[in-house]
């Protein structure tokens, strides 16, 4: 039996601040949390803001 699997709490993921979808970041993450789709859109906006 895997000792690491016993007694661990499920991770609560933070909601995206733009669309409200679950993110890949735990709720304890500080700062703005974005879902993968919104992270991609944000990267596109900042990369092309020449």
mmCIF entry with sequence, helices, sheets and N, C-alpha, C, O atoms, coordinates in Angstrom:
data_MODEL
# 
_entry.id   MODEL 
# 
_entity.id                         1 
_entity.type                       polymer 
_entity.pdbx_number_of_molecules   1 
# 
_entity_poly.entity_id                      1 
_entity_poly.type                           'polypeptide(L)' 
_entity_poly.nstd_linkage                   no 
_entity_poly.nstd_monomer                   no 
_entity_poly.pdbx_seq_one_letter_code       
;(UNK)(UNK)(UNK)(UNK)(UNK)(UNK)(UNK)(UNK)(UNK)(UNK)(UNK)(UNK)(UNK)(UNK)(UNK)(UNK)
(UNK)(UNK)(UNK)(UNK)(UNK)(UNK)(UNK)(UNK)(UNK)(UNK)(UNK)(UNK)(UNK)(UNK)(UNK)(UNK)
(UNK)(UNK)(UNK)(UNK)(UNK)(UNK)(UNK)(UNK)(UNK)(UNK)(UNK)(UNK)(UNK)(UNK)(UNK)(UNK)
(UNK)(UNK)
;
_entity_poly.pdbx_seq_one_letter_code_can   XXXXXXXXXXXXXXXXXXXXXXXXXXXXXXXXXXXXXXXXXXXXXXXXXX 
_entity_poly.pdbx_strand_id                 A 
# 
loop_
_entity_poly_seq.entity_id 
_entity_poly_seq.num 
_entity_poly_seq.mon_id 
_entity_poly_seq.hetero 
1 1  UNK n 
1 2  UNK n 
1 3  UNK n 
1 4  UNK n 
1 5  UNK n 
1 6  UNK n 
1 7  UNK n 
1 8  UNK n 
1 9  UNK n 
1 10 UNK n 
1 11 UNK n 
1 12 UNK n 
1 13 UNK n 
1 14 UNK n 
1 15 UNK n 
1 16 UNK n 
1 17 UNK n 
1 18 UNK n 
1 19 UNK n 
1 20 UNK n 
1 21 UNK n 
1 22 UNK n 
1 23 UNK n 
1 24 UNK n 
1 25 UNK n 
1 26 UNK n 
1 27 UNK n 
1 28 UNK n 
1 29 UNK n 
1 30 UNK n 
1 31 UNK n 
1 32 UNK n 
1 33 UNK n 
1 34 UNK n 
1 35 UNK n 
1 36 UNK n 
1 37 UNK n 
1 38 UNK n 
1 39 UNK n 
1 40 UNK n 
1 41 UNK n 
1 42 UNK n 
1 43 UNK n 
1 44 UNK n 
1 45 UNK n 
1 46 UNK n 
1 47 UNK n 
1 48 UNK n 
1 49 UNK n 
1 50 UNK n 
# 
_struct_asym.id          A 
_struct_asym.entity_id   1 
# 
loop_
_struct_conf.conf_type_id 
_struct_conf.id 
_struct_conf.pdbx_PDB_helix_id 
_struct_conf.beg_label_comp_id 
_struct_conf.beg_label_asym_id 
_struct_conf.beg_label_seq_id 
_struct_conf.pdbx_beg_PDB_ins_code 
_struct_conf.end_label_comp_id 
_struct_conf.end_label_asym_id 
_struct_conf.end_label_seq_id 
_struct_conf.pdbx_end_PDB_ins_code 
_struct_conf.beg_auth_comp_id 
_struct_conf.beg_auth_asym_id 
_struct_conf.beg_auth_seq_id 
_struct_conf.end_auth_comp_id 
_struct_conf.end_auth_asym_id 
_struct_conf.end_auth_seq_id 
_struct_conf.pdbx_PDB_helix_class 
_struct_conf.details 
_struct_conf.pdbx_PDB_helix_length 
HELX_P HELX_P1 AA1 UNK A 3  ? UNK A 5  ? UNK A 3  UNK A 5  5 ? 3  
HELX_P HELX_P2 AA2 UNK A 36 ? UNK A 47 ? UNK A 36 UNK A 47 1 ? 12 
# 
_struct_conf_type.id          HELX_P 
_struct_conf_type.criteria    ? 
_struct_conf_type.reference   ? 
# 
_struct_sheet.id               AA1 
_struct_sheet.type             ? 
_struct_sheet.number_strands   2 
_struct_sheet.details          ? 
# 
_struct_sheet_order.sheet_id     AA1 
_struct_sheet_order.range_id_1   1 
_struct_sheet_order.range_id_2   2 
_struct_sheet_order.offset       ? 
_struct_sheet_order.sense        anti-parallel 
# 
loop_
_struct_sheet_range.sheet_id 
_struct_sheet_range.id 
_struct_sheet_range.beg_label_comp_id 
_struct_sheet_range.beg_label_asym_id 
_struct_sheet_range.beg_label_seq_id 
_struct_sheet_range.pdbx_beg_PDB_ins_code 
_struct_sheet_range.end_label_comp_id 
_struct_sheet_range.end_label_asym_id 
_struct_sheet_range.end_label_seq_id 
_struct_sheet_range.pdbx_end_PDB_ins_code 
_struct_sheet_range.beg_auth_comp_id 
_struct_sheet_range.beg_auth_asym_id 
_struct_sheet_range.beg_auth_seq_id 
_struct_sheet_range.end_auth_comp_id 
_struct_sheet_range.end_auth_asym_id 
_struct_sheet_range.end_auth_seq_id 
AA1 1 UNK A 13 ? UNK A 15 ? UNK A 13 UNK A 15 
AA1 2 UNK A 22 ? UNK A 26 ? UNK A 22 UNK A 26 
# 
loop_
_atom_site.group_PDB 
_atom_site.id 
_atom_site.type_symbol 
_atom_site.label_atom_id 
_atom_site.label_alt_id 
_atom_site.label_comp_id 
_atom_site.label_asym_id 
_atom_site.label_entity_id 
_atom_site.label_seq_id 
_atom_site.pdbx_PDB_ins_code 
_atom_site.Cartn_x 
_atom_site.Cartn_y 
_atom_site.Cartn_z 
_atom_site.occupancy 
_atom_site.B_iso_or_equiv 
_atom_site.pdbx_formal_charge 
_atom_site.auth_seq_id 
_atom_site.auth_comp_id 
_atom_site.auth_asym_id 
_atom_site.auth_atom_id 
_atom_site.pdbx_PDB_model_num 
ATOM 1   N N  . UNK A 1 1  ? 0.842   -1.186 0.000   1.00 0.00 ? 1  UNK A N  1 
ATOM 2   C CA . UNK A 1 1  ? 0.000   0.000  0.000   1.00 0.00 ? 1  UNK A CA 1 
ATOM 3   C C  . UNK A 1 1  ? 0.882   1.243  0.000   1.00 0.00 ? 1  UNK A C  1 
ATOM 4   O O  . UNK A 1 1  ? 1.940   1.258  0.628   1.00 0.00 ? 1  UNK A O  1 
ATOM 5   N N  . UNK A 1 2  ? 0.449   2.275  -0.699  1.00 0.00 ? 2  UNK A N  1 
ATOM 6   C CA . UNK A 1 2  ? 1.212   3.512  -0.827  1.00 0.00 ? 2  UNK A CA 1 
ATOM 7   C C  . UNK A 1 2  ? 0.928   4.419  0.368   1.00 0.00 ? 2  UNK A C  1 
ATOM 8   O O  . UNK A 1 2  ? -0.202  4.872  0.550   1.00 0.00 ? 2  UNK A O  1 
ATOM 9   N N  . UNK A 1 3  ? 1.949   4.684  1.180   1.00 0.00 ? 3  UNK A N  1 
ATOM 10  C CA . UNK A 1 3  ? 1.770   5.519  2.361   1.00 0.00 ? 3  UNK A CA 1 
ATOM 11  C C  . UNK A 1 3  ? 1.414   6.952  2.007   1.00 0.00 ? 3  UNK A C  1 
ATOM 12  O O  . UNK A 1 3  ? 0.726   7.622  2.777   1.00 0.00 ? 3  UNK A O  1 
ATOM 13  N N  . UNK A 1 4  ? 1.874   7.439  0.848   1.00 0.00 ? 4  UNK A N  1 
ATOM 14  C CA . UNK A 1 4  ? 1.599   8.823  0.463   1.00 0.00 ? 4  UNK A CA 1 
ATOM 15  C C  . UNK A 1 4  ? 0.129   9.042  0.132   1.00 0.00 ? 4  UNK A C  1 
ATOM 16  O O  . UNK A 1 4  ? -0.361  10.166 0.240   1.00 0.00 ? 4  UNK A O  1 
ATOM 17  N N  . UNK A 1 5  ? -0.577  8.008  -0.264  1.00 0.00 ? 5  UNK A N  1 
ATOM 18  C CA . UNK A 1 5  ? -1.978  8.149  -0.664  1.00 0.00 ? 5  UNK A CA 1 
ATOM 19  C C  . UNK A 1 5  ? -2.909  8.176  0.545   1.00 0.00 ? 5  UNK A C  1 
ATOM 20  O O  . UNK A 1 5  ? -4.045  8.635  0.431   1.00 0.00 ? 5  UNK A O  1 
ATOM 21  N N  . UNK A 1 6  ? -2.460  7.702  1.680   1.00 0.00 ? 6  UNK A N  1 
ATOM 22  C CA . UNK A 1 6  ? -3.322  7.681  2.862   1.00 0.00 ? 6  UNK A CA 1 
ATOM 23  C C  . UNK A 1 6  ? -3.325  9.029  3.561   1.00 0.00 ? 6  UNK A C  1 
ATOM 24  O O  . UNK A 1 6  ? -2.286  9.671  3.714   1.00 0.00 ? 6  UNK A O  1 
ATOM 25  N N  . UNK A 1 7  ? -4.520  9.448  3.986   1.00 0.00 ? 7  UNK A N  1 
ATOM 26  C CA . UNK A 1 7  ? -4.628  10.638 4.805   1.00 0.00 ? 7  UNK A CA 1 
ATOM 27  C C  . UNK A 1 7  ? -4.428  11.955 4.074   1.00 0.00 ? 7  UNK A C  1 
ATOM 28  O O  . UNK A 1 7  ? -4.334  13.000 4.718   1.00 0.00 ? 7  UNK A O  1 
ATOM 29  N N  . UNK A 1 8  ? -4.361  11.936 2.763   1.00 0.00 ? 8  UNK A N  1 
ATOM 30  C CA . UNK A 1 8  ? -4.194  13.195 2.041   1.00 0.00 ? 8  UNK A CA 1 
ATOM 31  C C  . UNK A 1 8  ? -5.561  13.785 1.724   1.00 0.00 ? 8  UNK A C  1 
ATOM 32  O O  . UNK A 1 8  ? -6.488  13.061 1.360   1.00 0.00 ? 8  UNK A O  1 
ATOM 33  N N  . UNK A 1 9  ? -5.677  15.048 1.857   1.00 0.00 ? 9  UNK A N  1 
ATOM 34  C CA . UNK A 1 9  ? -6.925  15.755 1.573   1.00 0.00 ? 9  UNK A CA 1 
ATOM 35  C C  . UNK A 1 9  ? -7.002  16.060 0.083   1.00 0.00 ? 9  UNK A C  1 
ATOM 36  O O  . UNK A 1 9  ? -5.980  16.342 -0.543  1.00 0.00 ? 9  UNK A O  1 
ATOM 37  N N  . UNK A 1 10 ? -8.196  16.009 -0.490  1.00 0.00 ? 10 UNK A N  1 
ATOM 38  C CA . UNK A 1 10 ? -8.313  16.408 -1.903  1.00 0.00 ? 10 UNK A CA 1 
ATOM 39  C C  . UNK A 1 10 ? -8.019  17.898 -2.051  1.00 0.00 ? 10 UNK A C  1 
ATOM 40  O O  . UNK A 1 10 ? -8.355  18.699 -1.179  1.00 0.00 ? 10 UNK A O  1 
ATOM 41  N N  . UNK A 1 11 ? -7.402  18.249 -3.142  1.00 0.00 ? 11 UNK A N  1 
ATOM 42  C CA . UNK A 1 11 ? -7.015  19.642 -3.379  1.00 0.00 ? 11 UNK A CA 1 
ATOM 43  C C  . UNK A 1 11 ? -8.214  20.407 -3.926  1.00 0.00 ? 11 UNK A C  1 
ATOM 44  O O  . UNK A 1 11 ? -8.872  19.952 -4.862  1.00 0.00 ? 11 UNK A O  1 
ATOM 45  N N  . UNK A 1 12 ? -8.496  21.566 -3.343  1.00 0.00 ? 12 UNK A N  1 
ATOM 46  C CA . UNK A 1 12 ? -9.533  22.461 -3.847  1.00 0.00 ? 12 UNK A CA 1 
ATOM 47  C C  . UNK A 1 12 ? -8.866  23.428 -4.815  1.00 0.00 ? 12 UNK A C  1 
ATOM 48  O O  . UNK A 1 12 ? -7.915  24.119 -4.450  1.00 0.00 ? 12 UNK A O  1 
ATOM 49  N N  . UNK A 1 13 ? -9.354  23.478 -6.034  1.00 0.00 ? 13 UNK A N  1 
ATOM 50  C CA . UNK A 1 13 ? -8.757  24.339 -7.042  1.00 0.00 ? 13 UNK A CA 1 
ATOM 51  C C  . UNK A 1 13 ? -9.488  25.674 -7.110  1.00 0.00 ? 13 UNK A C  1 
ATOM 52  O O  . UNK A 1 13 ? -10.707 25.746 -6.958  1.00 0.00 ? 13 UNK A O  1 
ATOM 53  N N  . UNK A 1 14 ? -8.714  26.722 -7.342  1.00 0.00 ? 14 UNK A N  1 
ATOM 54  C CA . UNK A 1 14 ? -9.266  28.067 -7.440  1.00 0.00 ? 14 UNK A CA 1 
ATOM 55  C C  . UNK A 1 14 ? -10.034 28.227 -8.744  1.00 0.00 ? 14 UNK A C  1 
ATOM 56  O O  . UNK A 1 14 ? -9.740  27.550 -9.730  1.00 0.00 ? 14 UNK A O  1 
ATOM 57  N N  . UNK A 1 15 ? -11.011 29.116 -8.750  1.00 0.00 ? 15 UNK A N  1 
ATOM 58  C CA . UNK A 1 15 ? -11.759 29.431 -9.965  1.00 0.00 ? 15 UNK A CA 1 
ATOM 59  C C  . UNK A 1 15 ? -11.051 30.537 -10.728 1.00 0.00 ? 15 UNK A C  1 
ATOM 60  O O  . UNK A 1 15 ? -10.412 31.404 -10.131 1.00 0.00 ? 15 UNK A O  1 
ATOM 61  N N  . UNK A 1 16 ? -11.166 30.507 -12.029 1.00 0.00 ? 16 UNK A N  1 
ATOM 62  C CA . UNK A 1 16 ? -10.590 31.526 -12.906 1.00 0.00 ? 16 UNK A CA 1 
ATOM 63  C C  . UNK A 1 16 ? -11.256 32.867 -12.616 1.00 0.00 ? 16 UNK A C  1 
ATOM 64  O O  . UNK A 1 16 ? -12.477 32.937 -12.476 1.00 0.00 ? 16 UNK A O  1 
ATOM 65  N N  . UNK A 1 17 ? -10.467 33.920 -12.526 1.00 0.00 ? 17 UNK A N  1 
ATOM 66  C CA . UNK A 1 17 ? -11.024 35.241 -12.240 1.00 0.00 ? 17 UNK A CA 1 
ATOM 67  C C  . UNK A 1 17 ? -11.729 35.843 -13.445 1.00 0.00 ? 17 UNK A C  1 
ATOM 68  O O  . UNK A 1 17 ? -12.477 36.809 -13.298 1.00 0.00 ? 17 UNK A O  1 
ATOM 69  N N  . UNK A 1 18 ? -11.504 35.284 -14.651 1.00 0.00 ? 18 UNK A N  1 
ATOM 70  C CA . UNK A 1 18 ? -12.171 35.799 -15.846 1.00 0.00 ? 18 UNK A CA 1 
ATOM 71  C C  . UNK A 1 18 ? -13.473 35.068 -16.153 1.00 0.00 ? 18 UNK A C  1 
ATOM 72  O O  . UNK A 1 18 ? -14.511 35.699 -16.347 1.00 0.00 ? 18 UNK A O  1 
ATOM 73  N N  . UNK A 1 19 ? -13.419 33.732 -16.196 1.00 0.00 ? 19 UNK A N  1 
ATOM 74  C CA . UNK A 1 19 ? -14.586 32.972 -16.652 1.00 0.00 ? 19 UNK A CA 1 
ATOM 75  C C  . UNK A 1 19 ? -15.222 32.108 -15.567 1.00 0.00 ? 19 UNK A C  1 
ATOM 76  O O  . UNK A 1 19 ? -16.331 31.609 -15.762 1.00 0.00 ? 19 UNK A O  1 
ATOM 77  N N  . UNK A 1 20 ? -14.555 31.915 -14.431 1.00 0.00 ? 20 UNK A N  1 
ATOM 78  C CA . UNK A 1 20 ? -15.117 31.131 -13.344 1.00 0.00 ? 20 UNK A CA 1 
ATOM 79  C C  . UNK A 1 20 ? -14.882 29.637 -13.446 1.00 0.00 ? 20 UNK A C  1 
ATOM 80  O O  . UNK A 1 20 ? -15.308 28.893 -12.563 1.00 0.00 ? 20 UNK A O  1 
ATOM 81  N N  . UNK A 1 21 ? -14.215 29.172 -14.497 1.00 0.00 ? 21 UNK A N  1 
ATOM 82  C CA . UNK A 1 21 ? -13.915 27.746 -14.644 1.00 0.00 ? 21 UNK A CA 1 
ATOM 83  C C  . UNK A 1 21 ? -12.810 27.356 -13.660 1.00 0.00 ? 21 UNK A C  1 
ATOM 84  O O  . UNK A 1 21 ? -12.019 28.211 -13.262 1.00 0.00 ? 21 UNK A O  1 
ATOM 85  N N  . UNK A 1 22 ? -12.738 26.081 -13.259 1.00 0.00 ? 22 UNK A N  1 
ATOM 86  C CA . UNK A 1 22 ? -11.665 25.647 -12.364 1.00 0.00 ? 22 UNK A CA 1 
ATOM 87  C C  . UNK A 1 22 ? -10.296 25.819 -13.018 1.00 0.00 ? 22 UNK A C  1 
ATOM 88  O O  . UNK A 1 22 ? -10.149 25.652 -14.228 1.00 0.00 ? 22 UNK A O  1 
ATOM 89  N N  . UNK A 1 23 ? -9.310  26.151 -12.212 1.00 0.00 ? 23 UNK A N  1 
ATOM 90  C CA . UNK A 1 23 ? -7.946  26.324 -12.715 1.00 0.00 ? 23 UNK A CA 1 
ATOM 91  C C  . UNK A 1 23 ? -7.115  25.114 -12.327 1.00 0.00 ? 23 UNK A C  1 
ATOM 92  O O  . UNK A 1 23 ? -7.624  24.172 -11.720 1.00 0.00 ? 23 UNK A O  1 
ATOM 93  N N  . UNK A 1 24 ? -5.842  25.140 -12.675 1.00 0.00 ? 24 UNK A N  1 
ATOM 94  C CA . UNK A 1 24 ? -4.907  24.096 -12.272 1.00 0.00 ? 24 UNK A CA 1 
ATOM 95  C C  . UNK A 1 24 ? -4.176  24.496 -10.999 1.00 0.00 ? 24 UNK A C  1 
ATOM 96  O O  . UNK A 1 24 ? -3.236  23.815 -10.589 1.00 0.00 ? 24 UNK A O  1 
ATOM 97  N N  . UNK A 1 25 ? -4.594  25.594 -10.365 1.00 0.00 ? 25 UNK A N  1 
ATOM 98  C CA . UNK A 1 25 ? -3.921  26.127 -9.191  1.00 0.00 ? 25 UNK A CA 1 
ATOM 99  C C  . UNK A 1 25 ? -4.756  25.881 -7.936  1.00 0.00 ? 25 UNK A C  1 
ATOM 100 O O  . UNK A 1 25 ? -5.976  26.039 -7.979  1.00 0.00 ? 25 UNK A O  1 
ATOM 101 N N  . UNK A 1 26 ? -4.134  25.498 -6.821  1.00 0.00 ? 26 UNK A N  1 
ATOM 102 C CA . UNK A 1 26 ? -4.884  25.329 -5.579  1.00 0.00 ? 26 UNK A CA 1 
ATOM 103 C C  . UNK A 1 26 ? -5.447  26.663 -5.099  1.00 0.00 ? 26 UNK A C  1 
ATOM 104 O O  . UNK A 1 26 ? -4.932  27.725 -5.446  1.00 0.00 ? 26 UNK A O  1 
ATOM 105 N N  . UNK A 1 27 ? -6.515  26.597 -4.294  1.00 0.00 ? 27 UNK A N  1 
ATOM 106 C CA . UNK A 1 27 ? -7.125  27.828 -3.775  1.00 0.00 ? 27 UNK A CA 1 
ATOM 107 C C  . UNK A 1 27 ? -6.151  28.664 -2.955  1.00 0.00 ? 27 UNK A C  1 
ATOM 108 O O  . UNK A 1 27 ? -6.331  29.875 -2.827  1.00 0.00 ? 27 UNK A O  1 
ATOM 109 N N  . UNK A 1 28 ? -5.122  28.030 -2.399  1.00 0.00 ? 28 UNK A N  1 
ATOM 110 C CA . UNK A 1 28 ? -4.154  28.753 -1.577  1.00 0.00 ? 28 UNK A CA 1 
ATOM 111 C C  . UNK A 1 28 ? -3.196  29.605 -2.408  1.00 0.00 ? 28 UNK A C  1 
ATOM 112 O O  . UNK A 1 28 ? -2.410  30.364 -1.840  1.00 0.00 ? 28 UNK A O  1 
ATOM 113 N N  . UNK A 1 29 ? -3.243  29.499 -3.745  1.00 0.00 ? 29 UNK A N  1 
ATOM 114 C CA . UNK A 1 29 ? -2.367  30.275 -4.617  1.00 0.00 ? 29 UNK A CA 1 
ATOM 115 C C  . UNK A 1 29 ? -2.714  31.754 -4.506  1.00 0.00 ? 29 UNK A C  1 
ATOM 116 O O  . UNK A 1 29 ? -3.877  32.142 -4.621  1.00 0.00 ? 29 UNK A O  1 
ATOM 117 N N  . UNK A 1 30 ? -1.700  32.563 -4.283  1.00 0.00 ? 30 UNK A N  1 
ATOM 118 C CA . UNK A 1 30 ? -1.918  34.005 -4.176  1.00 0.00 ? 30 UNK A CA 1 
ATOM 119 C C  . UNK A 1 30 ? -1.853  34.634 -5.559  1.00 0.00 ? 30 UNK A C  1 
ATOM 120 O O  . UNK A 1 30 ? -1.163  34.134 -6.446  1.00 0.00 ? 30 UNK A O  1 
ATOM 121 N N  . UNK A 1 31 ? -2.569  35.722 -5.734  1.00 0.00 ? 31 UNK A N  1 
ATOM 122 C CA . UNK A 1 31 ? -2.543  36.437 -6.995  1.00 0.00 ? 31 UNK A CA 1 
ATOM 123 C C  . UNK A 1 31 ? -3.690  36.020 -7.903  1.00 0.00 ? 31 UNK A C  1 
ATOM 124 O O  . UNK A 1 31 ? -4.596  35.294 -7.493  1.00 0.00 ? 31 UNK A O  1 
ATOM 125 N N  . UNK A 1 32 ? -3.637  36.483 -9.120  1.00 0.00 ? 32 UNK A N  1 
ATOM 126 C CA . UNK A 1 32 ? -4.676  36.216 -10.106 1.00 0.00 ? 32 UNK A CA 1 
ATOM 127 C C  . UNK A 1 32 ? -4.533  34.798 -10.631 1.00 0.00 ? 32 UNK A C  1 
ATOM 128 O O  . UNK A 1 32 ? -3.469  34.411 -11.114 1.00 0.00 ? 32 UNK A O  1 
ATOM 129 N N  . UNK A 1 33 ? -5.606  34.025 -10.536 1.00 0.00 ? 33 UNK A N  1 
ATOM 130 C CA . UNK A 1 33 ? -5.588  32.661 -11.060 1.00 0.00 ? 33 UNK A CA 1 
ATOM 131 C C  . UNK A 1 33 ? -6.446  32.590 -12.318 1.00 0.00 ? 33 UNK A C  1 
ATOM 132 O O  . UNK A 1 33 ? -7.582  33.064 -12.340 1.00 0.00 ? 33 UNK A O  1 
ATOM 133 N N  . UNK A 1 34 ? -5.889  31.994 -13.356 1.00 0.00 ? 34 UNK A N  1 
ATOM 134 C CA . UNK A 1 34 ? -6.579  31.859 -14.631 1.00 0.00 ? 34 UNK A CA 1 
ATOM 135 C C  . UNK A 1 34 ? -6.634  30.392 -15.036 1.00 0.00 ? 34 UNK A C  1 
ATOM 136 O O  . UNK A 1 34 ? -5.728  29.620 -14.725 1.00 0.00 ? 34 UNK A O  1 
ATOM 137 N N  . UNK A 1 35 ? -7.708  30.012 -15.737 1.00 0.00 ? 35 UNK A N  1 
ATOM 138 C CA . UNK A 1 35 ? -7.789  28.662 -16.283 1.00 0.00 ? 35 UNK A CA 1 
ATOM 139 C C  . UNK A 1 35 ? -6.839  28.580 -17.482 1.00 0.00 ? 35 UNK A C  1 
ATOM 140 O O  . UNK A 1 35 ? -6.373  29.611 -17.968 1.00 0.00 ? 35 UNK A O  1 
ATOM 141 N N  . UNK A 1 36 ? -6.548  27.372 -17.961 1.00 0.00 ? 36 UNK A N  1 
ATOM 142 C CA . UNK A 1 36 ? -5.607  27.244 -19.091 1.00 0.00 ? 36 UNK A CA 1 
ATOM 143 C C  . UNK A 1 36 ? -6.027  28.046 -20.329 1.00 0.00 ? 36 UNK A C  1 
ATOM 144 O O  . UNK A 1 36 ? -5.173  28.610 -21.012 1.00 0.00 ? 36 UNK A O  1 
ATOM 145 N N  . UNK A 1 37 ? -7.314  28.102 -20.621 1.00 0.00 ? 37 UNK A N  1 
ATOM 146 C CA . UNK A 1 37 ? -7.780  28.841 -21.801 1.00 0.00 ? 37 UNK A CA 1 
ATOM 147 C C  . UNK A 1 37 ? -7.542  30.340 -21.625 1.00 0.00 ? 37 UNK A C  1 
ATOM 148 O O  . UNK A 1 37 ? -7.025  30.998 -22.528 1.00 0.00 ? 37 UNK A O  1 
ATOM 149 N N  . UNK A 1 38 ? -7.916  30.877 -20.471 1.00 0.00 ? 38 UNK A N  1 
ATOM 150 C CA . UNK A 1 38 ? -7.712  32.310 -20.230 1.00 0.00 ? 38 UNK A CA 1 
ATOM 151 C C  . UNK A 1 38 ? -6.232  32.653 -20.118 1.00 0.00 ? 38 UNK A C  1 
ATOM 152 O O  . UNK A 1 38 ? -5.826  33.744 -20.519 1.00 0.00 ? 38 UNK A O  1 
ATOM 153 N N  . UNK A 1 39 ? -5.407  31.739 -19.577 1.00 0.00 ? 39 UNK A N  1 
ATOM 154 C CA . UNK A 1 39 ? -3.960  31.968 -19.547 1.00 0.00 ? 39 UNK A CA 1 
ATOM 155 C C  . UNK A 1 39 ? -3.424  32.093 -20.964 1.00 0.00 ? 39 UNK A C  1 
ATOM 156 O O  . UNK A 1 39 ? -2.593  32.958 -21.243 1.00 0.00 ? 39 UNK A O  1 
ATOM 157 N N  . UNK A 1 40 ? -3.895  31.233 -21.859 1.00 0.00 ? 40 UNK A N  1 
ATOM 158 C CA . UNK A 1 40 ? -3.453  31.264 -23.251 1.00 0.00 ? 40 UNK A CA 1 
ATOM 159 C C  . UNK A 1 40 ? -3.880  32.580 -23.911 1.00 0.00 ? 40 UNK A C  1 
ATOM 160 O O  . UNK A 1 40 ? -3.083  33.216 -24.600 1.00 0.00 ? 40 UNK A O  1 
ATOM 161 N N  . UNK A 1 41 ? -5.137  32.987 -23.700 1.00 0.00 ? 41 UNK A N  1 
ATOM 162 C CA . UNK A 1 41 ? -5.612  34.244 -24.281 1.00 0.00 ? 41 UNK A CA 1 
ATOM 163 C C  . UNK A 1 41 ? -4.830  35.441 -23.738 1.00 0.00 ? 41 UNK A C  1 
ATOM 164 O O  . UNK A 1 41 ? -4.494  36.359 -24.486 1.00 0.00 ? 41 UNK A O  1 
ATOM 165 N N  . UNK A 1 42 ? -4.548  35.427 -22.455 1.00 0.00 ? 42 UNK A N  1 
ATOM 166 C CA . UNK A 1 42 ? -3.779  36.514 -21.838 1.00 0.00 ? 42 UNK A CA 1 
ATOM 167 C C  . UNK A 1 42 ? -2.373  36.569 -22.431 1.00 0.00 ? 42 UNK A C  1 
ATOM 168 O O  . UNK A 1 42 ? -1.857  37.656 -22.693 1.00 0.00 ? 42 UNK A O  1 
ATOM 169 N N  . UNK A 1 43 ? -1.750  35.415 -22.643 1.00 0.00 ? 43 UNK A N  1 
ATOM 170 C CA . UNK A 1 43 ? -0.414  35.380 -23.239 1.00 0.00 ? 43 UNK A CA 1 
ATOM 171 C C  . UNK A 1 43 ? -0.445  35.921 -24.668 1.00 0.00 ? 43 UNK A C  1 
ATOM 172 O O  . UNK A 1 43 ? 0.478   36.620 -25.085 1.00 0.00 ? 43 UNK A O  1 
ATOM 173 N N  . UNK A 1 44 ? -1.494  35.605 -25.414 1.00 0.00 ? 44 UNK A N  1 
ATOM 174 C CA . UNK A 1 44 ? -1.622  36.120 -26.784 1.00 0.00 ? 44 UNK A CA 1 
ATOM 175 C C  . UNK A 1 44 ? -1.777  37.642 -26.787 1.00 0.00 ? 44 UNK A C  1 
ATOM 176 O O  . UNK A 1 44 ? -1.184  38.329 -27.619 1.00 0.00 ? 44 UNK A O  1 
ATOM 177 N N  . UNK A 1 45 ? -2.571  38.161 -25.859 1.00 0.00 ? 45 UNK A N  1 
ATOM 178 C CA . UNK A 1 45 ? -2.779  39.620 -25.795 1.00 0.00 ? 45 UNK A CA 1 
ATOM 179 C C  . UNK A 1 45 ? -1.494  40.348 -25.455 1.00 0.00 ? 45 UNK A C  1 
ATOM 180 O O  . UNK A 1 45 ? -1.175  41.371 -26.061 1.00 0.00 ? 45 UNK A O  1 
ATOM 181 N N  . UNK A 1 46 ? -0.751  39.821 -24.481 1.00 0.00 ? 46 UNK A N  1 
ATOM 182 C CA . UNK A 1 46 ? 0.457   40.528 -24.067 1.00 0.00 ? 46 UNK A CA 1 
ATOM 183 C C  . UNK A 1 46 ? 1.589   40.354 -25.082 1.00 0.00 ? 46 UNK A C  1 
ATOM 184 O O  . UNK A 1 46 ? 2.433   41.241 -25.210 1.00 0.00 ? 46 UNK A O  1 
ATOM 185 N N  . UNK A 1 47 ? 1.626   39.240 -25.800 1.00 0.00 ? 47 UNK A N  1 
ATOM 186 C CA . UNK A 1 47 ? 2.684   39.008 -26.783 1.00 0.00 ? 47 UNK A CA 1 
ATOM 187 C C  . UNK A 1 47 ? 2.526   39.908 -27.995 1.00 0.00 ? 47 UNK A C  1 
ATOM 188 O O  . UNK A 1 47 ? 3.524   40.260 -28.624 1.00 0.00 ? 47 UNK A O  1 
ATOM 189 N N  . UNK A 1 48 ? 1.317   40.287 -28.340 1.00 0.00 ? 48 UNK A N  1 
ATOM 190 C CA . UNK A 1 48 ? 1.056   41.056 -29.548 1.00 0.00 ? 48 UNK A CA 1 
ATOM 191 C C  . UNK A 1 48 ? 0.732   42.512 -29.248 1.00 0.00 ? 48 UNK A C  1 
ATOM 192 O O  . UNK A 1 48 ? 0.169   43.208 -30.094 1.00 0.00 ? 48 UNK A O  1 
ATOM 193 N N  . UNK A 1 49 ? 1.078   42.978 -28.059 1.00 0.00 ? 49 UNK A N  1 
ATOM 194 C CA . UNK A 1 49 ? 0.721   44.357 -27.703 1.00 0.00 ? 49 UNK A CA 1 
ATOM 195 C C  . UNK A 1 49 ? 1.857   45.314 -28.007 1.00 0.00 ? 49 UNK A C  1 
ATOM 196 O O  . UNK A 1 49 ? 2.166   46.193 -27.203 1.00 0.00 ? 49 UNK A O  1 
ATOM 197 N N  . UNK A 1 50 ? 2.472   45.151 -29.147 1.00 0.00 ? 50 UNK A N  1 
ATOM 198 C CA . UNK A 1 50 ? 3.637   45.903 -29.554 1.00 0.00 ? 50 UNK A CA 1 
ATOM 199 C C  . UNK A 1 50 ? 3.438   47.322 -29.689 1.00 0.00 ? 50 UNK A C  1 
ATOM 200 O O  . UNK A 1 50 ? 4.373   48.046 -30.031 1.00 0.00 ? 50 UNK A O  1 
# 
